[in-house]
């Protein structure tokens, strides 16, 4: 038995069930990251001797990672558009590029930022700045990893739904896209907050 409103819009919300669900989930994520940003601002403005450790961050790598995530948002949109145009091979190409960009972001973050910082003794317990840096960027990295797992599923075994229920498959990719754009948007706020201010 199929759950109603997985493809058609609900009359009460004007959204499909998956889209309504993802918006509720993203609202909770806004509260989570909002509390972290608020905590960072309160800690920084309330401290008389805030450690100026943002100088230790690699702005160039942060900017490159920002460009990578913006490009991944573009390829995510192109993958959904390809499905709307019934071009499944193009969908596979663009969702594959989105996965590749996401993995590249994680590799650069770990290899060129986390590992050198840890090697130089900058860890969670170093000071308040690095505690917040690792907490906020680490949580963001976990969200990227979760997105990668879901996209790999829809790129691989989950793509069989395209043959059996293409409308529902398009809706699922749209929902994944909404999540992915949110993850990218969080980074667009994280980068200037931690690296530039």
PyMOL commands that set and color helices and strands:
alter all, ss='L'
color gray80, all
select helices_A, chain A and resi 17-46+54-56+59-84+88-119+128-155+157-164+166-196
alter helices_A, ss='H'
color red, helices_A
deselect
rebuild
show_as cartoon
